[in-house]
């Protein structure tokens, strides 16, 4: 304990602080014990009805510093506060300190990701934990068993609505009744007339199924698709627009003239859907197929991001980062130069051109499907040249990609 200079100068011995044991942690957790004010050259033994100490005895040197570190395991049924007794080995009076059990905690923020994992902490290992959400649009599995660290990891699924929805998630011990509640929000699917999305907002837009989200990040409006592959969750960018200069402070506004406009931090328009004068009550919706569509109040589409495609016609290009999708199938032009067809999250076919620099897949007007590099070098083709000027390349929900002639004849498939 620090001594004031005036006390030292007067030769007055400082009043020793009252010995105290500091202990706080989760049920079942092993935590170190802290001491304060214990006299030097003494030995003490710790005990409690709600904690086990290893070792249970320590000595203090002449400066009152413990010579042995003590860890404790807090009982699974420990109350919010309980007594810890320090008994001197020799003459002296036992010291009773109050220890605390850390309350449980549960995380829930903005829900926009189908494969989002949340967690609840500070329950006892092996303890049964009940989970509940305050609105029917949000679902959490229950009950779950806490792992060896006292945590519960759980997926949180939701059905997004046009407007953002606030909710709470509660995790409750089925044994002791200890509980924690956290607020959250399900992202909206719709940017209504007169509303703004910016990069300081609590969350992005999301499709109602939470497979897609649209966000504004570093002045780029982007749509991501969330997928759970064999090596974990991946986010794939399927569309983007904006200045992309790495700065923050841009805004995306669904204006009351019908135009969807992105503004720079200095309020300069840098991108728009080109739909001014189409209606005062338009709305931009992120659909379940990943397409971002600007609708009039009568439901007429006046612009879209064209990200809900399952096919491309003759003369159309699929650029790097873009994809065709149908059901559980997706064909993507990847940034590694490969074109890969996925079905139910697994790769079922590819052009085998990883590392080639391929960055655009073209359904040519001669009937040939060709993958080109940025320099215009062909690195793969379907070898279907001279089969028709109106061929179509499409992906089916059964995990197959095909080239069809205008008459519907399949001339190539994966």
Secondary structure, 3 states (H helix, E strand, C coil): CCCCHHHHHHCCCCCCCCCEEECEECCCCEEECEEECCCCCEEEEEECCCEEEECCEEEECCCCCECCCCEEEECCCCCCEEEEEEEECCCCCCEEEEEEECCCEECCCEECCCCCEEEEECCCCCCEEEEEECCCCEEECCCEECCCCCCEEEEEEECCCCCCEEEEEEEEECCCCCEEEEEEEECCCEEECCCEEECCCCCCEECCCCCEEEEEECCEEEEEEEEEECCEEEEEEEEEEECCCCCCCCEEEECCCCCEEEECCCCCEEEECCCCCCCCCCEEEECCCCCEEEECCCCCEEEECCCCCCEEECCEEEECCCEEEECCEEEEECCCCCEEEEECCEEEEECCCCCCCEEEEEECCCCCEEEEECCCCEEEECCCCCCCCCCEEEEECCCEEEEECCCCCEEEEC
